[in-house]
Amino acid sequence: MKQLELSFRSRKALTVHVGEAAATEIIEFLVRLAERVEQLDRGKVDIMEIVPTAPARRNTLRKAA
């Protein structure tokens, strides 16, 4: 999860602009969100179609001669 962590500069900017309590809450939320994304990514399963889908029908009309 190291790549998903906020840098010190980002944390400091949040603290300066929204206050320490709000910044801490936002950072904790982002950390939990990143952990959840990692968890979902680890459990991801590729889906393979068993029955191939039919090509789209062409709606061709013949012009009367």
C-alpha positions in Angstrom: 0.0 0.0 0.0 3.0 2.3 0.1 2.2 3.7 -3.3 -1.2 4.8 -2.2 -0.1 6.8 0.8 -0.2 10.6 0.9 3.1 12.5 0.9 4.0 14.7 3.8 3.4 17.8 1.6 -0.1 16.6 0.8 -0.9 16.0 4.5 0.6 19.4 5.4 -1.5 21.2 2.7 -4.7 19.5 4.0 -3.9 20.5 7.6 -3.2 24.1 6.6 -6.3 24.5 4.4 -9.0 22.6 6.3 -7.6 22.4 9.8 -5.9 19.6 11.8 -9.0 17.7 12.9 -10.6 17.7 9.4 -7.3 16.8 7.7 -6.9 13.8 10.0 -10.4 12.6 9.3 -9.9 13.0 5.5 -6.5 11.2 5.6 -7.9 8.3 7.7 -10.8 8.0 5.3 -8.4 7.9 2.3 -6.3 5.3 4.0 -9.3 3.1 4.6 -10.5 3.6 1.1 -7.1 2.7 -0.3 -7.1 -0.5 1.8 -10.5 -1.4 0.5 -9.4 -0.9 -3.1 -6.4 -3.1 -2.5 -8.7 -5.8 -0.9 -11.1 -5.7 -3.9 -8.2 -5.8 -6.3 -6.7 -8.9 -4.7 -10.1 -10.6 -4.9 -10.8 -9.7 -8.5 -11.7 -12.5 -10.8 -11.5 -12.3 -14.6 -14.7 -13.2 -16.3 -14.7 -15.3 -19.4 -17.7 -15.7 -21.6 -18.8 -19.3 -21.9 -21.2 -18.7 -24.8 -19.9 -16.4 -27.4 -22.2 -13.5 -28.1 -23.8 -13.3 -31.5 -22.7 -10.4 -33.7 -25.2 -7.5 -33.9 -27.9 -8.0 -36.5 -27.7 -5.7 -39.5 -31.0 -4.1 -40.4 -30.6 -4.1 -44.1 -33.6 -3.3 -46.3 -33.6 -4.0 -49.9 -34.9 -1.2 -52.1 -37.8 -2.2 -54.4 -36.8 -1.9 -58.0 
